[in-house]
Amino acid sequence: MNLDSIIRTVPDFPKPGIQFKDITTILKDPAALAYCIDTMATVYKDKRISKVVGIESRGFIVGTALAYRLGAGFVPIRKPGKLPAAVLRQDYQLEYGTDAIEIHRDSIAPGERVMMHDDVLATGGTMQAACGLVKSLGGEIVGLSFIVELSFLNPRKKLSGYDIYSLLQYSAE
Ligand code: AMP
């Protein structure tokens, strides 16, 4: 499947200079959507995953489908103030300033085997922070999965030691 011809790149969104990788054109295409879910599920099917963790908000879509396919539960990581029960919070650096994400404290039990998912891997900062939360809860991170990887930003540098799987890589902007 040639996802590259299906994904939409929107220049200068949400601000000048960003080439936004818009996965909605994949999601609305039945064959492309099935390809994403089925391919990732095949890679992780024998890894005894019990939780898929998805990152707000586009990581929830394919993440939940993957959890269903793997016979696993789904856990959301969200922006601050969105999760209603007791949370663990992780702050992280952006290019300019800081951001934060949260996870429910009771969402993962120590020793659980976890697969992390987001739509786009860019600098890796968000996923690094997300992995920090899961590790703090005692989760064992089995793999990180993405639809798109912006390889030219060198995200794997921040995520060394993790097994990373992406369906589509961009080596140049
Ligand atoms: P990062 O922390 O730099 O790896 O950024 C990852 C988060 O920002 C993900 O949740 C992505 O959905 C979003 N993101 C970053 N860059 C892009 C991009 N060029 N196109 C679409 N989403 C992006």
Backbone and ligand atoms as CSV (ligand in chain L), in Angstrom:
chain,resi,resn,atom,element,x,y,z
A,1,MET,N,N,0.844,-1.204,0.000
A,1,MET,CA,C,0.000,0.000,0.000
A,1,MET,C,C,0.878,1.252,0.000
A,2,ASN,N,N,0.594,2.152,-0.928
A,2,ASN,CA,C,1.396,3.382,-1.008
A,2,ASN,C,C,0.747,4.491,-0.185
A,3,LEU,N,N,1.042,4.466,1.132
A,3,LEU,CA,C,0.433,5.468,2.021
A,3,LEU,C,C,0.857,6.884,1.659
A,4,ASP,N,N,2.057,6.986,1.110
A,4,ASP,CA,C,2.603,8.304,0.747
A,4,ASP,C,C,1.684,9.046,-0.226
A,5,SER,N,N,1.011,8.281,-1.083
A,5,SER,CA,C,0.130,8.933,-2.057
A,5,SER,C,C,-1.251,9.232,-1.463
A,6,ILE,N,N,-1.511,8.722,-0.271
A,6,ILE,CA,C,-2.840,8.899,0.343
A,6,ILE,C,C,-2.811,9.967,1.446
A,7,ILE,N,N,-1.710,10.013,2.216
A,7,ILE,CA,C,-1.610,11.021,3.275
A,7,ILE,C,C,-1.556,12.414,2.650
A,8,ARG,N,N,-2.113,13.394,3.380
A,8,ARG,CA,C,-2.118,14.770,2.854
A,8,ARG,C,C,-1.109,15.611,3.645
A,9,THR,N,N,-0.261,16.321,2.919
A,9,THR,CA,C,0.669,17.248,3.567
A,9,THR,C,C,0.123,18.662,3.402
A,10,VAL,N,N,-0.102,19.332,4.526
A,10,VAL,CA,C,-0.651,20.687,4.493
A,10,VAL,C,C,0.448,21.667,4.886
A,11,PRO,N,N,0.911,22.486,3.939
A,11,PRO,CA,C,1.985,23.415,4.267
A,11,PRO,C,C,1.529,24.529,5.200
A,12,ASP,N,N,2.450,24.940,6.064
A,12,ASP,CA,C,2.226,26.088,6.964
A,12,ASP,C,C,1.027,25.903,7.892
A,13,PHE,N,N,0.816,24.693,8.388
A,13,PHE,CA,C,-0.209,24.431,9.390
A,13,PHE,C,C,0.424,23.695,10.563
A,14,PRO,N,N,0.146,24.046,11.810
A,14,PRO,CA,C,-0.699,25.166,12.260
A,14,PRO,C,C,0.010,26.512,12.247
A,15,LYS,N,N,1.310,26.516,11.865
A,15,LYS,CA,C,1.994,27.808,11.748
A,15,LYS,C,C,3.003,27.770,10.610
A,16,PRO,N,N,3.456,28.927,10.146
A,16,PRO,CA,C,4.377,28.964,9.005
A,16,PRO,C,C,5.587,28.051,9.201
A,17,GLY,N,N,5.963,27.350,8.142
A,17,GLY,CA,C,7.162,26.506,8.187
A,17,GLY,C,C,6.886,25.054,8.523
A,18,ILE,N,N,5.703,24.731,9.077
A,18,ILE,CA,C,5.386,23.331,9.419
A,18,ILE,C,C,4.684,22.666,8.235
A,19,GLN,N,N,5.212,21.492,7.857
A,19,GLN,CA,C,4.558,20.661,6.830
A,19,GLN,C,C,3.719,19.648,7.598
A,20,PHE,N,N,2.449,19.904,7.746
A,20,PHE,CA,C,1.597,19.079,8.594
A,20,PHE,C,C,1.173,17.793,7.878
A,21,LYS,N,N,1.441,16.649,8.506
A,21,LYS,CA,C,1.052,15.350,7.943
A,21,LYS,C,C,-0.348,15.024,8.441
A,22,ASP,N,N,-1.318,15.156,7.547
A,22,ASP,CA,C,-2.727,15.017,7.893
A,22,ASP,C,C,-3.203,13.599,7.608
A,23,ILE,N,N,-3.416,12.814,8.696
A,23,ILE,CA,C,-3.794,11.403,8.516
A,23,ILE,C,C,-5.288,11.220,8.223
A,24,THR,N,N,-6.081,12.292,8.216
A,24,THR,CA,C,-7.528,12.110,7.985
A,24,THR,C,C,-7.807,11.529,6.600
A,25,THR,N,N,-6.893,11.768,5.654
A,25,THR,CA,C,-7.108,11.201,4.312
A,25,THR,C,C,-6.830,9.692,4.300
A,26,ILE,N,N,-6.050,9.211,5.258
A,26,ILE,CA,C,-5.865,7.759,5.442
A,26,ILE,C,C,-7.091,7.186,6.157
A,27,LEU,N,N,-7.531,7.883,7.193
A,27,LEU,CA,C,-8.646,7.371,8.001
A,27,LEU,C,C,-9.927,7.221,7.190
A,28,LYS,N,N,-10.130,8.109,6.226
A,28,LYS,CA,C,-11.399,8.056,5.469
A,28,LYS,C,C,-11.358,7.042,4.317
A,29,ASP,N,N,-10.174,6.483,4.059
A,29,ASP,CA,C,-9.995,5.508,2.980
A,29,ASP,C,C,-10.060,4.100,3.603
A,30,PRO,N,N,-11.123,3.338,3.337
A,30,PRO,CA,C,-11.289,2.046,4.023
A,30,PRO,C,C,-10.080,1.114,3.882
A,31,ALA,N,N,-9.503,1.037,2.682
A,31,ALA,CA,C,-8.378,0.118,2.480
A,31,ALA,C,C,-7.128,0.605,3.213
A,32,ALA,N,N,-6.904,1.905,3.203
A,32,ALA,CA,C,-5.723,2.455,3.883
A,32,ALA,C,C,-5.846,2.318,5.394
A,33,LEU,N,N,-7.037,2.560,5.906
A,33,LEU,CA,C,-7.268,2.408,7.352
A,33,LEU,C,C,-7.032,0.958,7.774
A,34,ALA,N,N,-7.596,0.036,7.013
A,34,ALA,CA,C,-7.420,-1.384,7.333
A,34,ALA,C,C,-5.949,-1.780,7.246
A,35,TYR,N,N,-5.251,-1.261,6.247
A,35,TYR,CA,C,-3.822,-1.576,6.088
A,35,TYR,C,C,-3.032,-1.126,7.332
A,36,CYS,N,N,-3.278,0.087,7.798
A,36,CYS,CA,C,-2.546,0.600,8.971
A,36,CYS,C,C,-2.776,-0.294,10.187
A,37,ILE,N,N,-4.022,-0.575,10.458
A,37,ILE,CA,C,-4.354,-1.361,11.659
A,37,ILE,C,C,-3.845,-2.795,11.524
A,38,ASP,N,N,-4.102,-3.405,10.382
A,38,ASP,CA,C,-3.715,-4.811,10.201
A,38,ASP,C,C,-2.196,-4.991,10.211
A,39,THR,N,N,-1.474,-4.079,9.574
A,39,THR,CA,C,-0.016,-4.227,9.506
A,39,THR,C,C,0.599,-4.085,10.898
A,40,MET,N,N,0.175,-3.089,11.631
A,40,MET,CA,C,0.732,-2.909,12.988
A,40,MET,C,C,0.321,-4.054,13.902
A,41,ALA,N,N,-0.919,-4.511,13.772
A,41,ALA,CA,C,-1.380,-5.616,14.630
A,41,ALA,C,C,-0.565,-6.882,14.344
A,42,THR,N,N,-0.206,-7.093,13.080
A,42,THR,CA,C,0.584,-8.281,12.726
A,42,THR,C,C,1.964,-8.224,13.380
A,43,VAL,N,N,2.574,-7.034,13.392
A,43,VAL,CA,C,3.908,-6.885,13.971
A,43,VAL,C,C,3.893,-7.199,15.479
A,44,TYR,N,N,2.809,-6.827,16.156
A,44,TYR,CA,C,2.781,-6.948,17.620
A,44,TYR,C,C,1.948,-8.119,18.145
A,45,LYS,N,N,1.413,-8.953,17.228
A,45,LYS,CA,C,0.406,-9.918,17.672
A,45,LYS,C,C,0.934,-11.001,18.630
A,46,ASP,N,N,2.222,-11.346,18.507
A,46,ASP,CA,C,2.753,-12.392,19.386
A,46,ASP,C,C,3.539,-11.822,20.559
A,47,LYS,N,N,3.372,-10.568,20.847
A,47,LYS,CA,C,4.202,-9.937,21.887
A,47,LYS,C,C,3.479,-9.806,23.225
A,48,ARG,N,N,2.370,-10.451,23.361
A,48,ARG,CA,C,1.620,-10.479,24.625
A,48,ARG,C,C,1.396,-9.076,25.208
A,49,ILE,N,N,0.924,-8.176,24.333
A,49,ILE,CA,C,0.623,-6.800,24.767
A,49,ILE,C,C,-0.681,-6.806,25.569
A,50,SER,N,N,-0.675,-6.180,26.741
A,50,SER,CA,C,-1.956,-6.113,27.470
A,50,SER,C,C,-2.551,-4.709,27.473
A,51,LYS,N,N,-1.742,-3.679,27.159
A,51,LYS,CA,C,-2.280,-2.324,27.034
A,51,LYS,C,C,-1.645,-1.621,25.826
A,52,VAL,N,N,-2.497,-0.907,25.070
A,52,VAL,CA,C,-1.992,0.028,24.070
A,52,VAL,C,C,-2.220,1.423,24.637
A,53,VAL,N,N,-1.159,2.222,24.669
A,53,VAL,CA,C,-1.255,3.601,25.152
A,53,VAL,C,C,-1.236,4.532,23.942
A,54,GLY,N,N,-2.276,5.367,23.795
A,54,GLY,CA,C,-2.363,6.305,22.678
A,54,GLY,C,C,-2.241,7.737,23.170
A,55,ILE,N,N,-1.618,8.579,22.345
A,55,ILE,CA,C,-1.370,9.968,22.745
A,55,ILE,C,C,-2.375,10.910,22.083
A,56,GLU,N,N,-2.915,11.810,22.890
A,56,GLU,CA,C,-3.936,12.774,22.429
A,56,GLU,C,C,-3.459,13.528,21.219
A,57,SER,N,N,-4.356,13.744,20.297
A,57,SER,CA,C,-5.671,13.101,20.209
A,57,SER,C,C,-5.703,12.128,19.022
A,58,ARG,N,N,-4.847,12.334,18.048
A,58,ARG,CA,C,-4.896,11.458,16.868
A,58,ARG,C,C,-4.364,10.063,17.162
A,59,GLY,N,N,-3.608,9.914,18.251
A,59,GLY,CA,C,-3.133,8.582,18.646
A,59,GLY,C,C,-4.240,7.701,19.199
A,60,PHE,N,N,-5.401,8.312,19.500
A,60,PHE,CA,C,-6.516,7.528,20.049
A,60,PHE,C,C,-7.193,6.675,18.968
A,61,ILE,N,N,-7.121,7.136,17.733
A,61,ILE,CA,C,-7.971,6.550,16.693
A,61,ILE,C,C,-7.469,5.161,16.303
A,62,VAL,N,N,-6.274,5.109,15.740
A,62,VAL,CA,C,-5.709,3.814,15.358
A,62,VAL,C,C,-5.281,3.040,16.605
A,63,GLY,N,N,-4.881,3.750,17.658
A,63,GLY,CA,C,-4.475,3.093,18.908
A,63,GLY,C,C,-5.566,2.205,19.476
A,64,THR,N,N,-6.780,2.699,19.468
A,64,THR,CA,C,-7.891,1.916,20.019
A,64,THR,C,C,-8.202,0.706,19.132
A,65,ALA,N,N,-8.146,0.910,17.829
A,65,ALA,CA,C,-8.388,-0.215,16.914
A,65,ALA,C,C,-7.316,-1.294,17.102
A,66,LEU,N,N,-6.094,-0.859,17.289
A,66,LEU,CA,C,-4.988,-1.795,17.518
A,66,LEU,C,C,-5.191,-2.585,18.806
A,67,ALA,N,N,-5.607,-1.880,19.843
A,67,ALA,CA,C,-5.853,-2.551,21.134
A,67,ALA,C,C,-6.898,-3.644,20.936
A,68,TYR,N,N,-7.951,-3.308,20.225
A,68,TYR,CA,C,-9.025,-4.284,19.973
A,68,TYR,C,C,-8.474,-5.502,19.227
A,69,ARG,N,N,-7.674,-5.229,18.207
A,69,ARG,CA,C,-7.106,-6.315,17.397
A,69,ARG,C,C,-6.156,-7.208,18.197
A,70,LEU,N,N,-5.451,-6.584,19.159
A,70,LEU,CA,C,-4.463,-7.333,19.939
A,70,LEU,C,C,-5.080,-7.987,21.175
A,71,GLY,N,N,-6.353,-7.752,21.378
A,71,GLY,CA,C,-6.989,-8.276,22.592
A,71,GLY,C,C,-6.466,-7.570,23.826
A,72,ALA,N,N,-6.070,-6.305,23.664
A,72,ALA,CA,C,-5.505,-5.516,24.762
A,72,ALA,C,C,-6.486,-4.416,25.168
A,73,GLY,N,N,-6.199,-3.767,26.293
A,73,GLY,CA,C,-6.969,-2.589,26.690
A,73,GLY,C,C,-6.346,-1.340,26.099
A,74,PHE,N,N,-7.083,-0.229,26.129
A,74,PHE,CA,C,-6.570,1.045,25.620
A,74,PHE,C,C,-6.475,2.057,26.758
A,75,VAL,N,N,-5.353,2.794,26.766
A,75,VAL,CA,C,-5.122,3.827,27.783
A,75,VAL,C,C,-4.785,5.144,27.096
A,76,PRO,N,N,-5.530,6.227,27.398
A,76,PRO,CA,C,-5.213,7.527,26.808
A,76,PRO,C,C,-4.199,8.321,27.627
A,77,ILE,N,N,-3.278,8.977,26.926
A,77,ILE,CA,C,-2.430,10.012,27.542
A,77,ILE,C,C,-2.962,11.335,27.017
A,78,ARG,N,N,-3.239,12.281,27.943
A,78,ARG,CA,C,-3.914,13.515,27.517
A,78,ARG,C,C,-3.184,14.768,27.974
A,79,LYS,N,N,-3.582,15.866,27.387
A,79,LYS,CA,C,-3.088,17.181,27.805
A,79,LYS,C,C,-3.605,17.453,29.221
A,80,PRO,N,N,-2.907,18.300,29.998
A,80,PRO,CA,C,-3.293,18.530,31.399
A,80,PRO,C,C,-4.745,18.981,31.569
A,81,GLY,N,N,-5.352,18.478,32.639
A,81,GLY,CA,C,-6.698,18.919,33.002
A,81,GLY,C,C,-7.833,18.184,32.328
A,82,LYS,N,N,-7.526,17.187,31.508
A,82,LYS,CA,C,-8.586,16.485,30.773
A,82,LYS,C,C,-9.002,15.173,31.432
A,83,LEU,N,N,-8.062,14.502,32.100
A,83,LEU,CA,C,-8.384,13.210,32.708
A,83,LEU,C,C,-8.985,13.456,34.094
A,84,PRO,N,N,-10.102,12.799,34.400
A,84,PRO,CA,C,-10.857,13.159,35.598
A,84,PRO,C,C,-10.342,12.592,36.924
A,85,ALA,N,N,-9.683,11.437,36.910
A,85,ALA,CA,C,-9.268,10.807,38.171
A,85,ALA,C,C,-7.804,11.175,38.475
A,86,ALA,N,N,-7.216,10.529,39.479
A,86,ALA,CA,C,-5.848,10.873,39.897
A,86,ALA,C,C,-4.864,10.618,38.758
A,87,VAL,N,N,-3.994,11.588,38.496
A,87,VAL,CA,C,-3.064,11.480,37.367
A,87,VAL,C,C,-1.598,11.579,37.796
A,88,LEU,N,N,-0.751,11.118,36.874
A,88,LEU,CA,C,0.689,11.354,36.935
A,88,LEU,C,C,0.967,12.323,35.802
A,89,ARG,N,N,1.834,13.330,36.057
A,89,ARG,CA,C,2.070,14.362,35.054
A,89,ARG,C,C,3.553,14.371,34.657
A,90,GLN,N,N,3.807,14.639,33.391
A,90,GLN,CA,C,5.196,14.756,32.921
A,90,GLN,C,C,5.323,16.027,32.091
A,91,ASP,N,N,6.229,16.914,32.508
A,91,ASP,CA,C,6.514,18.113,31.707
A,91,ASP,C,C,7.633,17.790,30.734
A,92,TYR,N,N,7.642,18.436,29.578
A,92,TYR,CA,C,8.730,18.225,28.621
A,92,TYR,C,C,8.991,19.474,27.800
A,93,GLN,N,N,10.197,19.514,27.239
A,93,GLN,CA,C,10.654,20.689,26.482
A,93,GLN,C,C,10.115,20.692,25.062
A,94,LEU,N,N,9.660,21.837,24.614
A,94,LEU,CA,C,9.382,22.041,23.197
A,94,LEU,C,C,10.501,22.916,22.642
A,95,GLU,N,N,10.448,23.160,21.342
A,95,GLU,CA,C,11.461,24.034,20.755
A,95,GLU,C,C,11.451,25.395,21.463
A,96,TYR,N,N,10.234,25.897,21.659
A,96,TYR,CA,C,10.074,27.137,22.431
A,96,TYR,C,C,9.114,26.843,23.575
A,97,GLY,N,N,9.632,26.799,24.807
A,97,GLY,CA,C,8.771,26.584,25.968
A,97,GLY,C,C,8.629,25.139,26.374
A,98,THR,N,N,7.591,24.864,27.176
A,98,THR,CA,C,7.380,23.510,27.683
A,98,THR,C,C,5.923,23.110,27.472
A,99,ASP,N,N,5.685,21.799,27.546
A,99,ASP,CA,C,4.337,21.270,27.472
A,99,ASP,C,C,4.225,20.187,28.545
A,100,ALA,N,N,3.056,19.619,28.703
A,100,ALA,CA,C,2.881,18.565,29.706
A,100,ALA,C,C,1.804,17.589,29.236
A,101,ILE,N,N,1.914,16.346,29.718
A,101,ILE,CA,C,0.912,15.317,29.442
A,101,ILE,C,C,0.626,14.561,30.737
A,102,GLU,N,N,-0.529,13.909,30.765
A,102,GLU,CA,C,-0.940,13.192,31.976
A,102,GLU,C,C,-1.490,11.809,31.631
A,103,ILE,N,N,-1.410,10.913,32.628
A,103,ILE,CA,C,-1.978,9.560,32.505
A,103,ILE,C,C,-2.665,9.220,33.825
A,104,HIS,N,N,-3.732,8.472,33.780
A,104,HIS,CA,C,-4.369,8.025,35.028
A,104,HIS,C,C,-3.423,7.089,35.782
A,105,ARG,N,N,-3.319,7.327,37.081
A,105,ARG,CA,C,-2.407,6.531,37.906
A,105,ARG,C,C,-2.778,5.050,37.951
A,106,ASP,N,N,-4.066,4.761,37.793
A,106,ASP,CA,C,-4.486,3.351,37.901
A,106,ASP,C,C,-4.643,2.674,36.531
A,107,SER,N,N,-4.059,3.294,35.474
A,107,SER,CA,C,-4.315,2.766,34.123
A,107,SER,C,C,-3.421,1.588,33.742
A,108,ILE,N,N,-2.274,1.472,34.384
A,108,ILE,CA,C,-1.323,0.398,34.048
A,108,ILE,C,C,-0.792,-0.196,35.347
A,109,ALA,N,N,-0.804,-1.519,35.426
A,109,ALA,CA,C,-0.274,-2.187,36.614
A,109,ALA,C,C,1.202,-2.506,36.393
A,110,PRO,N,N,2.013,-2.533,37.477
A,110,PRO,CA,C,3.431,-2.865,37.323
A,110,PRO,C,C,3.619,-4.190,36.587
A,111,GLY,N,N,4.537,-4.182,35.622
A,111,GLY,CA,C,4.848,-5.404,34.871
A,111,GLY,C,C,3.990,-5.609,33.632
A,112,GLU,N,N,2.968,-4.790,33.441
A,112,GLU,CA,C,2.139,-4.957,32.238
A,112,GLU,C,C,2.936,-4.659,30.978
A,113,ARG,N,N,2.667,-5.413,29.921
A,113,ARG,CA,C,3.364,-5.226,28.644
A,113,ARG,C,C,2.589,-4.228,27.794
A,114,VAL,N,N,3.287,-3.145,27.416
A,114,VAL,CA,C,2.625,-1.987,26.828
A,114,VAL,C,C,3.169,-1.680,25.440
A,115,MET,N,N,2.240,-1.353,24.508
A,115,MET,CA,C,2.637,-0.823,23.202
A,115,MET,C,C,2.196,0.640,23.149
A,116,MET,N,N,3.096,1.523,22.752
A,116,MET,CA,C,2.808,2.952,22.660
A,116,MET,C,C,2.434,3.279,21.215
A,117,HIS,N,N,1.472,4.208,21.048
A,117,HIS,CA,C,1.078,4.574,19.686
A,117,HIS,C,C,0.784,6.072,19.551
A,118,ASP,N,N,1.252,6.651,18.440
A,118,ASP,CA,C,0.849,8.009,18.061
A,118,ASP,C,C,0.811,8.072,16.532
A,119,ASP,N,N,0.181,9.112,15.995
A,119,ASP,CA,C,0.070,9.178,14.533
A,119,ASP,C,C,1.398,9.570,13.891
A,120,VAL,N,N,2.035,10.616,14.442
A,120,VAL,CA,C,3.258,11.148,13.826
A,120,VAL,C,C,4.394,11.222,14.857
A,121,LEU,N,N,5.558,10.703,14.475
A,121,LEU,CA,C,6.776,10.858,15.282
A,121,LEU,C,C,7.594,11.973,14.644
A,122,ALA,N,N,7.737,13.090,15.367
A,122,ALA,CA,C,8.463,14.240,14.814
A,122,ALA,C,C,9.803,14.369,15.538
A,123,THR,N,N,9.895,15.187,16.585
A,123,THR,CA,C,11.175,15.293,17.304
A,123,THR,C,C,11.360,14.160,18.313
A,124,GLY,N,N,10.251,13.514,18.684
A,124,GLY,CA,C,10.314,12.425,19.668
A,124,GLY,C,C,10.075,12.873,21.103
A,125,GLY,N,N,9.969,14.175,21.314
A,125,GLY,CA,C,9.816,14.694,22.682
A,125,GLY,C,C,8.540,14.226,23.367
A,126,THR,N,N,7.446,14.214,22.614
A,126,THR,CA,C,6.164,13.796,23.201
A,126,THR,C,C,6.215,12.321,23.584
A,127,MET,N,N,6.727,11.484,22.696
A,127,MET,CA,C,6.781,10.046,22.983
A,127,MET,C,C,7.758,9.747,24.122
A,128,GLN,N,N,8.851,10.485,24.171
A,128,GLN,CA,C,9.808,10.302,25.271
A,128,GLN,C,C,9.120,10.579,26.620
A,129,ALA,N,N,8.352,11.662,26.667
A,129,ALA,CA,C,7.637,12.007,27.906
A,129,ALA,C,C,6.581,10.944,28.222
A,130,ALA,N,N,5.888,10.473,27.183
A,130,ALA,CA,C,4.850,9.453,27.375
A,130,ALA,C,C,5.463,8.159,27.926
A,131,CYS,N,N,6.619,7.786,27.395
A,131,CYS,CA,C,7.303,6.578,27.880
A,131,CYS,C,C,7.707,6.751,29.349
A,132,GLY,N,N,8.092,7.963,29.704
A,132,GLY,CA,C,8.454,8.249,31.092
A,132,GLY,C,C,7.273,7.986,32.031
A,133,LEU,N,N,6.090,8.393,31.620
A,133,LEU,CA,C,4.891,8.165,32.441
A,133,LEU,C,C,4.620,6.674,32.616
A,134,VAL,N,N,4.679,5.939,31.506
A,134,VAL,CA,C,4.374,4.505,31.559
A,134,VAL,C,C,5.403,3.769,32.425
A,135,LYS,N,N,6.661,4.165,32.299
A,135,LYS,CA,C,7.703,3.521,33.122
A,135,LYS,C,C,7.512,3.836,34.607
A,136,SER,N,N,7.092,5.075,34.893
A,136,SER,CA,C,6.843,5.452,36.293
A,136,SER,C,C,5.746,4.595,36.920
A,137,LEU,N,N,4.808,4.156,36.091
A,137,LEU,CA,C,3.731,3.286,36.599
A,137,LEU,C,C,4.175,1.823,36.657
A,138,GLY,N,N,5.388,1.539,36.172
A,138,GLY,CA,C,5.909,0.169,36.210
A,138,GLY,C,C,5.622,-0.633,34.956
A,139,GLY,N,N,5.088,0.018,33.910
A,139,GLY,CA,C,4.802,-0.687,32.661
A,139,GLY,C,C,6.076,-1.074,31.935
A,140,GLU,N,N,6.017,-2.202,31.225
A,140,GLU,CA,C,7.159,-2.638,30.418
A,140,GLU,C,C,6.852,-2.264,28.963
A,141,ILE,N,N,7.638,-1.353,28.397
A,141,ILE,CA,C,7.353,-0.865,27.047
A,141,ILE,C,C,7.947,-1.813,26.016
A,142,VAL,N,N,7.048,-2.476,25.273
A,142,VAL,CA,C,7.467,-3.501,24.317
A,142,VAL,C,C,7.786,-2.874,22.959
A,143,GLY,N,N,7.064,-1.814,22.600
A,143,GLY,CA,C,7.328,-1.172,21.309
A,143,GLY,C,C,6.622,0.157,21.179
A,144,LEU,N,N,7.123,0.972,20.230
A,144,LEU,CA,C,6.532,2.277,19.905
A,144,LEU,C,C,6.085,2.200,18.455
A,145,SER,N,N,4.821,2.560,18.184
A,145,SER,CA,C,4.340,2.464,16.809
A,145,SER,C,C,3.746,3.788,16.333
A,146,PHE,N,N,3.979,4.073,15.060
A,146,PHE,CA,C,3.536,5.333,14.457
A,146,PHE,C,C,3.093,5.060,13.027
A,147,ILE,N,N,2.183,5.891,12.538
A,147,ILE,CA,C,1.860,5.816,11.113
A,147,ILE,C,C,2.996,6.485,10.330
A,148,VAL,N,N,3.408,7.661,10.790
A,148,VAL,CA,C,4.412,8.448,10.068
A,148,VAL,C,C,5.604,8.762,10.964
A,149,GLU,N,N,6.803,8.657,10.393
A,149,GLU,CA,C,8.023,9.046,11.101
A,149,GLU,C,C,8.762,10.099,10.283
A,150,LEU,N,N,8.997,11.249,10.880
A,150,LEU,CA,C,9.769,12.301,10.201
A,150,LEU,C,C,11.238,12.067,10.522
A,151,SER,N,N,11.844,11.139,9.783
A,151,SER,CA,C,13.216,10.681,10.092
A,151,SER,C,C,14.223,11.821,10.054
A,152,PHE,N,N,13.946,12.821,9.201
A,152,PHE,CA,C,14.921,13.912,9.060
A,152,PHE,C,C,15.042,14.760,10.338
A,153,LEU,N,N,14.112,14.595,11.278
A,153,LEU,CA,C,14.219,15.293,12.567
A,153,LEU,C,C,14.977,14.456,13.616
A,154,ASN,N,N,15.444,13.283,13.220
A,154,ASN,CA,C,16.205,12.391,14.114
A,154,ASN,C,C,15.513,12.027,15.434
A,155,PRO,N,N,14.253,11.648,15.367
A,155,PRO,CA,C,13.528,11.373,16.609
A,155,PRO,C,C,14.074,10.167,17.382
A,156,ARG,N,N,14.721,9.224,16.675
A,156,ARG,CA,C,15.188,8.009,17.358
A,156,ARG,C,C,16.303,8.283,18.361
A,157,LYS,N,N,16.943,9.436,18.204
A,157,LYS,CA,C,18.005,9.848,19.133
A,157,LYS,C,C,17.448,9.946,20.560
A,158,LYS,N,N,16.252,10.489,20.677
A,158,LYS,CA,C,15.619,10.665,22.001
A,158,LYS,C,C,15.021,9.359,22.522
A,159,LEU,N,N,14.873,8.369,21.643
A,159,LEU,CA,C,14.119,7.155,22.002
A,159,LEU,C,C,14.998,5.914,21.907
A,160,SER,N,N,16.289,6.082,22.178
A,160,SER,CA,C,17.196,4.949,21.992
A,160,SER,C,C,16.856,3.849,22.997
A,161,GLY,N,N,16.994,2.616,22.551
A,161,GLY,CA,C,16.684,1.473,23.411
A,161,GLY,C,C,15.286,0.932,23.176
A,162,TYR,N,N,14.434,1.710,22.543
A,162,TYR,CA,C,13.075,1.234,22.272
A,162,TYR,C,C,12.975,0.628,20.872
A,163,ASP,N,N,12.097,-0.343,20.756
A,163,ASP,CA,C,11.775,-0.929,19.464
A,163,ASP,C,C,10.756,0.002,18.788
A,164,ILE,N,N,11.133,0.569,17.630
A,164,ILE,CA,C,10.275,1.559,16.970
A,164,ILE,C,C,9.800,1.032,15.634
A,165,TYR,N,N,8.479,1.138,15.403
A,165,TYR,CA,C,7.913,0.687,14.133
A,165,TYR,C,C,7.069,1.806,13.524
A,166,SER,N,N,7.367,2.189,12.270
A,166,SER,CA,C,6.547,3.194,11.589
A,166,SER,C,C,6.233,2.706,10.178
A,167,LEU,N,N,5.055,3.079,9.690
A,167,LEU,CA,C,4.611,2.590,8.378
A,167,LEU,C,C,5.161,3.420,7.230
A,168,LEU,N,N,5.457,4.682,7.490
A,168,LEU,CA,C,5.866,5.604,6.430
A,168,LEU,C,C,6.915,6.558,6.984
A,169,GLN,N,N,8.081,6.619,6.311
A,169,GLN,CA,C,9.164,7.482,6.782
A,169,GLN,C,C,9.461,8.583,5.763
A,170,TYR,N,N,9.782,9.757,6.297
A,170,TYR,CA,C,10.216,10.867,5.432
A,170,TYR,C,C,11.657,11.216,5.791
A,171,SER,N,N,12.534,11.067,4.820
A,171,SER,CA,C,13.944,11.363,5.100
A,171,SER,C,C,14.285,12.807,4.793
A,172,ALA,N,N,13.341,13.523,4.190
A,172,ALA,CA,C,13.547,14.947,3.933
A,172,ALA,C,C,12.201,15.648,4.045
A,173,GLU,N,N,12.251,16.933,4.367
A,173,GLU,CA,C,11.028,17.716,4.486
A,173,GLU,C,C,10.445,17.938,3.121
L,1,AMP,P1,P,7.151,15.451,18.656
L,1,AMP,O1,O,7.027,15.542,20.139
L,1,AMP,O2,O,7.947,16.563,18.060
L,1,AMP,O3,O,7.613,14.087,18.204
L,1,AMP,O4,O,5.706,15.695,18.059
L,1,AMP,C1,C,4.799,14.701,18.079
L,1,AMP,C2,C,3.374,15.176,18.240
L,1,AMP,O5,O,3.075,16.360,17.481
L,1,AMP,C3,C,2.460,14.111,17.728
L,1,AMP,O6,O,1.394,13.949,18.624
L,1,AMP,C4,C,2.029,14.593,16.352
L,1,AMP,O7,O,0.673,14.330,16.172
L,1,AMP,C5,C,2.301,16.076,16.331
L,1,AMP,N1,N,3.104,16.507,15.161
L,1,AMP,C6,C,4.370,17.001,15.175
L,1,AMP,N2,N,4.799,17.353,13.956
L,1,AMP,C7,C,3.786,17.061,13.123
L,1,AMP,C8,C,3.610,17.171,11.699
L,1,AMP,N3,N,4.569,17.670,10.885
L,1,AMP,N4,N,2.448,16.761,11.168
L,1,AMP,C9,C,1.470,16.267,11.967
L,1,AMP,N5,N,1.564,16.146,13.298
L,1,AMP,C10,C,2.700,16.527,13.883
